[in-house]
Amino acid sequence: STPRRKQLKSGIIAFHGRHSTLPCRVREISETGARLEVENAQVPDTFELLIELDGLEASCAVVWRRGSLV
């Protein structure tokens, strides 16, 4: 498994061709995955993760859900 770095930065979950967005907190991130915290919203199964601070854009698919975490 790829080591994940503990993080706490703002991200954006974008879907529907980026016409819909949800704010999120990036709790951990690695080359192969991320732990995201989203409050009071249903995250779609596939989305784009945008982390403006890092200039990161990644296509994502949800592999697990636990409360406010995906």
WOTA-V530865 format. One record per backbone hydrogen bond with DSSP energy under -1.0 kcal/mol. CO is the residue of the C=O (numbers start at 1). NH is the residue of the N-H. E is the energy in kcal/mol with one decimal. If there is no record, write none. Layout:
# WOTA-V530865
co=CO nh=NH e=E
co=CO nh=NH e=E
This chain:
# WOTA-V530865
co=5 nh=29 e=-1.2
co=9 nh=26 e=-3.3
co=11 nh=24 e=-2.3
co=12 nh=50 e=-2.8
co=13 nh=22 e=-2.2
co=14 nh=48 e=-2.9
co=15 nh=20 e=-2.4
co=16 nh=19 e=-1.4
co=20 nh=15 e=-2.6
co=22 nh=13 e=-3.1
co=24 nh=11 e=-2.7
co=25 nh=37 e=-2.7
co=26 nh=9 e=-1.1
co=27 nh=7 e=-3.6
co=28 nh=35 e=-2.2
co=29 nh=5 e=-2.0
co=33 nh=30 e=-2.9
co=35 nh=27 e=-2.7
co=35 nh=28 e=-1.3
co=36 nh=70 e=-2.3
co=37 nh=25 e=-2.3
co=45 nh=62 e=-2.8
co=47 nh=60 e=-3.3
co=48 nh=14 e=-2.9
co=49 nh=58 e=-2.1
co=50 nh=12 e=-2.3
co=51 nh=56 e=-2.1
co=56 nh=51 e=-2.5
co=58 nh=49 e=-3.2
co=60 nh=47 e=-2.0
co=66 nh=69 e=-2.3
co=68 nh=38 e=-3.1
co=69 nh=66 e=-2.8
